[in-house]
Amino acid sequence: MNVTHSVEMRQIVKRFGPVTANDHVDFTAAPGEIHALLGENGAGKSTMMCMLSGVYRPTSGDILIGGETARIRSPKDAMKLGVGMVFQNFRLVQTLTAAENIVLGEKSAFWRGPKWMKRKQEEIDAISRKFGLPFPVDRPIWQLSVGEQQRVEIVKTLYRGANLIILDEPTSVLTPGEADQLFETLAAMKAEGKTVILTTHKLKEVMAASDRISVMRKGRMIAVMDAADTNERELARLMVGKEIAAPSPLPAKEKGKPILAMHQVEVIGDHGRRALDGISLEVREGEIVGVAGVAGNGQKELAEVLAGLAEWKRGSIRFDGQTFKRASVRGAIEAGIAHVPENRMKSGLAGSLGAVDNLLFKSYRSEERSRFGFLRHGRNRDWSRELVERFDVKTPNLDTPVRQLSGGNQQKLLFAREIEQNPKLMVAVHPTQGLDVGAAEGVHKLLTELRESGRSVLLISEDLEEIIQLSDRILVIYNGKIVGEVERAEANRERIGMYMAGLHEEEEEAV
């Protein structure tokens, strides 16, 4: 039988209680094709891929693999059918080696002795070299870079026989060089006749890498096209249902006085090693300072120190003329430091609570929000309603648990709370990670408005385009140190990417 499509999803419906996530969706992908699946947050694309990979089961509809109707009730069923998924948050055991993670689950895998494991290491190494995915097979996962860990995940799917590989936001944690290497790998998979499905928000990468593109909106499939027949602007319009203006250049602005000065600050991370190793930086009033770097190089600890969540071992921190003596969340709030954390639902918002309670977290002690120790419920609801409207937070009502909101609306609610405190410095960590193009545009607007009002932003992001677009100055962090500083006019992807990859010493030697 001549099989045109490696996968067909016909009239797929998926309901979660009263909510319809997918409404009679059709989707196909062919052998030897890189297919991008796009959509804004809440469009239903991740749900579709979770059904294809066995994480969810469809309410109704049919899935065909290789022309045959498939019953996919678990990820194990999906893998038997040749479907593998690489999630944005890797699913690896940190203490096991790369090879052990890949063979994990094989019958009696760890009872067959060192000779068996040696053969497996050679087999895995051959697959990794074939597809341009090198990593040390005998090294524990915790010793590998984020890019190497992603390679382990991809090789794991290939080792287990996947012919259809789903990649969820694959470049969100990679350096530019690692991202380029990934696309070379995808081309090699395509040449082998494998099917690759990408879910991503990075339209430049979609246009550069994909053969065909499907776009979803509000749970429905609204367009399918060849990449050669479209462009970034049209894709953005299809995703959000309106024209997205091209980002305007950041207007020139005279720098104000220093608001933040960190000098030789050293922080010990959760792993017991130096996460910040003598870091020094300065932020001035009315400027956005971008901090670029690959995940795990001290960005998390930098944000936590400034937000009062982590102690520092050595060094000094001065903010708005005052020297910080110790870590204090309340002290940071009262000093005028706002914090948008990396994981909004883990450390930014309480998912089971509604908008009112989440907006009150940092202001409930004030006279406007409480009196004699009792919250002013009526006044607080009116205030919350005004903030929700001003920041265009889409929520069924003020009491809807925020975990039920889309990622973009969660982020807007978080920004509403932080900006309402009238901060002098906003520490924003990956503020648009996982957001669609429309929601990201809204966040960028909030950050530039802070800058224009004379307030400062420390923007910590792994998205180089975002960093270059928004920052007055760019600092690059590597192994807990600032290894490069680039003015906006001199910023380019290649130079910053070299710093991010730790190649600054080679660059200096060449000079």
C-alpha positions in Angstrom: 0.0 0.0 0.0 1.3 3.4 -1.0 1.3 5.6 2.2 1.1 9.3 1.5 1.1 10.4 5.2 3.0 9.1 8.1 0.3 10.4 10.4 -3.3 11.5 9.9 -5.5 12.9 12.6 -9.1 13.1 11.5 -11.9 15.1 13.1 -10.1 15.1 16.5 -12.2 16.4 19.4 -10.7 16.7 22.9 -12.8 18.0 25.9 -11.7 18.7 29.4 -15.0 18.9 31.3 -17.0 21.8 29.7 -13.9 23.1 27.8 -13.3 22.0 24.2 -9.6 22.1 23.6 -9.8 20.7 20.0 -12.9 21.0 17.9 -12.9 18.5 15.0 -9.3 19.1 13.9 -7.7 17.5 10.9 -3.9 17.2 10.7 -1.5 15.4 8.5 2.3 15.0 8.1 4.3 13.2 5.5 7.4 11.1 5.5 10.6 13.2 4.9 8.8 16.4 6.0 9.5 19.0 8.6 6.0 20.3 9.6 5.5 23.3 11.9 2.4 23.4 14.1 1.6 27.0 15.2 -0.9 28.7 17.3 -1.3 31.2 20.1 -1.4 30.1 23.8 -4.5 28.0 24.3 -5.0 27.3 20.6 -4.9 23.5 21.2 -1.7 22.6 19.4 0.0 21.1 22.4 -3.1 19.0 23.2 -3.1 17.6 19.7 0.5 16.6 20.0 -0.1 15.1 23.5 -2.8 12.9 21.9 -0.5 11.8 19.2 2.3 10.9 21.7 -0.1 9.1 24.1 -0.2 11.6 27.0 -4.0 12.3 26.4 -6.7 10.3 24.6 -9.0 12.0 22.2 -12.7 12.4 23.1 -13.6 11.4 19.5 -11.9 11.2 16.1 -9.3 8.9 14.5 -5.5 8.7 14.4 -3.9 6.8 11.6 -0.2 5.9 11.6 1.2 4.7 8.3 -2.3 4.5 6.9 -3.5 2.1 9.7 -5.9 3.1 12.5 -4.0 3.4 15.7 -5.1 3.0 19.3 -2.7 5.2 21.3 -3.5 4.9 25.0 -0.1 5.7 26.4 3.4 7.0 25.5 4.5 3.3 25.4 1.8 2.6 22.7 3.0 5.7 20.7 6.6 4.6 20.8 5.7 1.1 19.6 4.1 2.8 16.6 7.2 4.9 16.0 6.1 8.1 17.6 8.4 10.0 20.0 8.1 13.4 21.6 10.9 15.6 23.0 9.3 17.9 25.6 10.5 21.4 26.3 11.2 20.3 29.9 13.4 17.3 29.5 12.5 14.0 31.2 15.9 12.7 32.2 17.3 11.2 35.4 20.1 13.5 36.5 22.2 11.0 38.3 22.2 8.4 35.5 24.5 8.6 32.5 23.3 9.6 29.1 23.4 6.0 27.9 21.6 4.7 31.0 18.8 7.2 30.4 18.4 6.1 26.8 18.2 2.3 27.6 16.1 2.9 30.7 13.0 0.8 30.5 14.5 -2.0 28.5 13.9 -5.4 30.1 16.6 -6.1 32.7 18.7 -3.2 31.3 20.9 -2.9 34.4 21.4 -6.6 35.1 23.2 -7.6 31.9 26.7 -6.5 32.9 29.3 -4.0 31.7 29.9 -5.7 28.3 26.2 -5.3 27.4 26.3 -1.7 28.4 29.5 -1.1 26.4 27.8 -2.4 23.3 24.8 -0.2 24.0 27.1 2.8 24.4 28.7 2.1 21.0 25.2 1.7 19.4 24.0 5.0 20.9 27.2 6.8 19.9 26.8 5.6 16.3 23.3 7.0 16.2 24.4 10.3 17.7 27.2 10.7 15.2 25.0 9.7 12.2 22.6 12.6 13.0 25.1 15.1 14.2 24.1 14.9 17.9 27.3 14.4 19.8 27.4 14.0 23.6 29.5 12.0 26.0 27.5 8.8 26.5 29.1 7.7 29.7 28.7 11.0 31.6 25.9 11.7 34.1 23.1 14.0 32.9 23.8 16.7 35.5 27.3 17.2 34.0 25.9 17.9 30.5 25.0 21.2 29.1 21.3 22.0 28.3 22.1 21.5 24.6 23.7 18.1 25.2 20.7 17.1 27.3 18.4 17.9 24.4 20.5 15.7 22.1 20.2 12.9 24.6 16.4 13.2 24.4 16.4 13.2 20.6 18.7 10.3 20.4 16.5 8.4 22.9 13.6 8.7 20.5 15.8 7.6 17.5 17.3 4.7 19.5 13.8 3.5 20.3 12.8 3.4 16.6 10.8 6.6 16.2 10.1 7.6 12.6 7.9 10.5 13.7 9.5 12.9 16.1 7.6 15.8 17.8 9.8 18.6 19.2 8.2 21.1 21.6 9.8 24.5 21.6 13.1 22.9 20.7 15.4 26.0 20.6 14.1 27.8 23.7 17.1 26.8 25.8 19.8 26.7 23.1 22.6 29.0 22.1 22.4 30.3 18.5 25.2 27.8 17.5 23.3 24.9 19.1 20.1 26.0 17.4 21.9 26.0 14.0 23.3 22.5 14.8 19.8 21.3 15.7 18.4 22.4 12.3 21.2 20.5 10.6 20.1 17.5 12.5 16.5 18.0 11.5 17.6 18.1 7.8 19.5 14.8 8.3 16.3 13.3 9.8 14.3 14.5 6.9 16.8 13.0 4.5 16.4 9.7 6.2 12.6 9.9 5.5 11.6 10.6 9.1 8.7 13.0 9.9 9.5 15.9 12.2 6.7 18.1 13.8 7.8 21.3 15.5 5.6 23.3 17.9 7.2 26.7 18.4 6.5 30.4 18.6 9.7 31.5 16.8 8.5 32.4 13.3 11.9 33.0 11.8 12.9 29.4 12.7 9.6 28.1 11.2 10.3 29.9 7.9 13.9 28.7 7.9 13.4 25.0 8.8 9.9 23.8 7.9 8.4 22.5 4.6 4.8 22.8 5.6 2.9 24.8 8.2 -0.4 24.3 10.0 -2.0 27.1 12.1 -4.5 26.6 14.8 -6.7 29.2 16.6 -9.2 28.7 19.4 -9.1 24.9 19.1 -9.6 24.7 15.3 -7.3 24.2 12.4 -7.6 27.4 10.3 -4.8 27.1 7.7 -2.4 24.6 6.2 0.2 25.9 3.7 3.7 25.3 2.2 6.3 27.4 3.9 7.3 28.8 0.5 3.9 30.3 0.0 3.8 32.4 3.2 5.8 34.8 5.4 6.2 35.7 9.1 3.8 38.5 9.0 1.0 36.4 7.5 1.6 33.6 10.0 1.5 36.1 12.9 -1.9 37.4 11.6 -3.3 33.9 11.2 -2.2 32.9 14.8 -3.8 35.9 16.6 -6.5 36.9 14.2 -5.2 40.5 13.7 -2.2 42.3 12.2 0.9 42.3 14.3 2.9 45.5 13.8 6.6 45.0 13.2 8.7 45.9 16.3 9.7 49.6 16.2 13.3 50.4 17.1 13.9 51.4 20.7 14.1 55.2 20.7 17.4 56.8 21.9 17.2 58.0 25.5 19.7 59.7 27.7 20.8 57.5 30.6 20.0 58.5 34.1 22.0 57.9 37.3 22.9 54.4 38.5 20.0 52.7 40.3 21.6 49.3 40.9 25.3 48.5 41.4 26.5 44.9 42.2 30.2 44.4 42.9 31.9 41.1 43.1 28.8 39.3 44.3 29.2 35.6 45.0 26.3 33.2 45.5 26.3 29.5 46.3 23.7 27.6 44.4 21.4 24.7 45.4 24.0 22.3 44.0 26.6 23.6 46.5 28.9 25.3 43.9 29.3 29.0 43.0 26.3 30.0 40.9 27.4 33.6 40.8 31.2 33.9 40.8 32.2 37.5 41.6 29.6 39.1 39.4 29.6 42.9 38.9 27.0 44.9 36.9 25.3 48.3 36.8 21.8 49.4 35.8 20.9 53.0 35.3 17.5 54.8 35.5 15.4 54.6 32.4 17.3 51.8 30.6 16.7 48.2 29.8 19.8 46.0 30.5 19.5 42.6 28.9 21.2 39.6 30.4 21.8 36.9 27.8 23.0 33.4 28.5 22.2 29.7 28.3 20.1 28.3 31.1 22.1 27.3 34.2 24.8 29.9 34.1 23.6 31.9 37.1 20.6 33.8 35.8 18.2 32.2 38.3 20.4 33.1 41.2 21.0 36.7 39.9 17.2 37.3 39.9 16.7 35.7 43.3 19.4 37.7 45.0 17.8 41.0 43.7 14.3 39.8 44.7 15.5 38.9 48.2 15.0 35.2 47.8 18.7 34.2 48.0 21.6 35.2 50.3 25.0 36.2 48.9 28.2 35.0 50.4 30.5 37.9 49.3 30.3 41.2 47.5 28.1 44.3 47.8 24.7 45.3 46.4 23.6 49.0 46.3 20.1 50.0 45.2 18.9 53.6 44.9 21.7 54.8 47.2 21.1 52.2 49.9 23.3 49.2 50.6 21.6 45.9 51.0 22.7 44.1 54.2 20.9 40.8 53.8 18.4 39.0 51.6 14.8 40.1 52.4 11.8 39.7 50.1 9.9 42.4 52.0 12.9 44.6 51.9 13.2 44.3 48.1 9.5 45.1 47.7 9.7 48.1 49.9 12.9 49.3 48.1 11.0 49.2 44.8 12.2 46.0 43.1 9.6 44.1 41.1 10.2 40.5 40.1 8.6 38.5 37.3 10.0 35.0 37.9 11.0 32.4 35.3 8.2 30.0 36.2 5.0 32.1 36.7 2.9 29.2 38.1 5.6 27.9 40.5 6.8 31.0 42.1 4.8 33.9 40.6 1.1 33.1 41.0 -1.0 30.8 43.2 -2.8 28.7 40.6 -5.8 27.7 42.8 -6.6 31.3 43.7 -8.4 33.9 41.6 -7.2 37.3 40.3 -8.0 39.3 43.4 -5.9 37.2 45.8 -3.0 37.0 43.4 -3.0 40.8 42.8 -3.0 41.4 46.6 0.1 39.3 47.4 2.5 42.3 47.6 0.1 45.1 48.7 -2.3 43.5 51.3 -0.5 45.3 54.1 -1.1 48.8 52.7 -3.8 51.1 54.1 -5.6 51.1 50.7 -5.9 47.3 50.8 -6.6 46.6 54.5 -7.6 48.4 57.7 -7.0 47.2 61.2 -5.7 44.0 59.9 -8.8 43.2 57.8 -8.9 43.2 54.0 -11.2 45.8 52.3 -13.0 43.2 50.2 -15.3 45.5 48.2 -12.6 48.1 47.5 -10.1 45.4 46.6 -12.5 43.7 44.1 -13.1 47.1 42.4 -9.3 47.7 42.3 -8.7 44.2 40.9 -11.4 44.6 38.3 -9.8 47.9 37.1 -6.3 46.3 36.9 -7.7 43.3 34.9 -9.4 45.7 32.5 -6.4 48.0 32.2 -3.9 45.1 31.5 -6.5 43.3 29.2 -6.4 40.1 31.3 -9.0 37.7 29.8 -10.6 35.8 32.7 -14.2 34.5 33.0 -14.5 36.3 36.4 -12.3 37.5 39.2 -12.6 34.3 41.1 -11.6 31.9 38.3 -8.4 30.0 39.4 -5.5 31.5 37.5 -4.2 28.1 36.5 -7.2 27.9 34.2 -6.1 31.0 32.3 -3.8 30.9 29.2 -0.1 31.6 29.7 -0.4 35.0 28.2 -3.2 36.1 30.5 -1.3 34.6 33.5 1.7 36.7 32.5 -0.4 39.9 32.1 -1.9 39.4 35.5 1.6 39.0 37.0 2.8 42.1 35.3 -0.3 44.0 36.5 0.6 43.2 40.1 4.2 44.1 39.8 3.8 47.3 37.8 1.0 48.5 40.2 3.7 48.6 42.9 5.3 51.5 40.9 8.7 49.8 41.0 12.0 51.5 40.4 13.5 48.3 38.9 11.7 45.4 37.2 13.6 42.1 37.2 11.9 40.2 34.4 13.1 36.6 33.8 12.1 35.0 30.5 9.0 37.2 30.4 7.7 35.9 27.1 8.8 32.2 27.3 6.1 30.0 26.0 3.9 33.0 24.9 2.5 33.4 21.4 3.5 36.4 19.2 0.5 38.5 20.3 1.0 38.0 24.0 4.8 38.6 23.6 4.0 41.9 21.9 2.0 42.9 24.9 4.8 42.1 27.3 7.3 44.0 25.2 5.1 47.0 25.3 4.9 46.9 29.1 8.6 46.7 29.4 9.3 49.7 27.0 6.6 51.7 28.8 8.5 51.2 32.1 11.7 52.4 30.4 10.0 55.5 28.9 8.6 56.4 32.3 12.1 56.6 33.7 12.1 53.2 35.5 14.7 50.5 34.9 14.4 46.9 33.6 16.9 44.0 34.1 15.7 41.6 31.3 17.0 38.1 31.7 16.2 36.0 28.6 17.5 33.2 26.5 15.7 34.7 23.4 18.4 36.6 21.6 16.0 38.4 19.3 14.1 39.7 22.3 17.3 40.8 24.0 18.6 42.6 21.0 15.2 44.2 20.2 14.6 45.6 23.7 17.9 46.3 25.4 20.0 49.5 25.6 22.9 47.4 26.7 23.5 43.6 26.7 25.5 41.7 29.3 26.3 38.0 28.7 26.6 35.6 31.6 28.6 32.4 31.5 29.6 30.2 34.5 28.3 32.8 36.9 30.4 35.7 35.4 29.7 38.6 33.1 32.0 37.7 30.2 30.8 40.4 27.7 29.1 43.7 27.5 27.7 45.0 24.1 26.0 48.3 23.4 22.8 48.1 21.5 24.3 49.6 18.3 27.0 46.9 18.2 24.8 43.9 19.1 24.6 41.0 16.7 23.6 37.4 17.1 26.9 35.8 16.2 29.0 37.8 18.7 26.6 37.4 21.6 26.3 33.7 20.7 30.0 33.2 21.0 30.0 34.8 24.5 27.0 32.6 25.5 28.9 29.5 24.4 32.0 30.4 26.5 34.1 31.3 23.4 35.0 34.8 24.6 38.5 33.7 25.6 39.2 32.5 22.1 37.9 35.7 20.7 40.1 37.7 23.0 43.2 35.7 22.1 42.4 36.3 18.4 42.3 40.0 19.0 
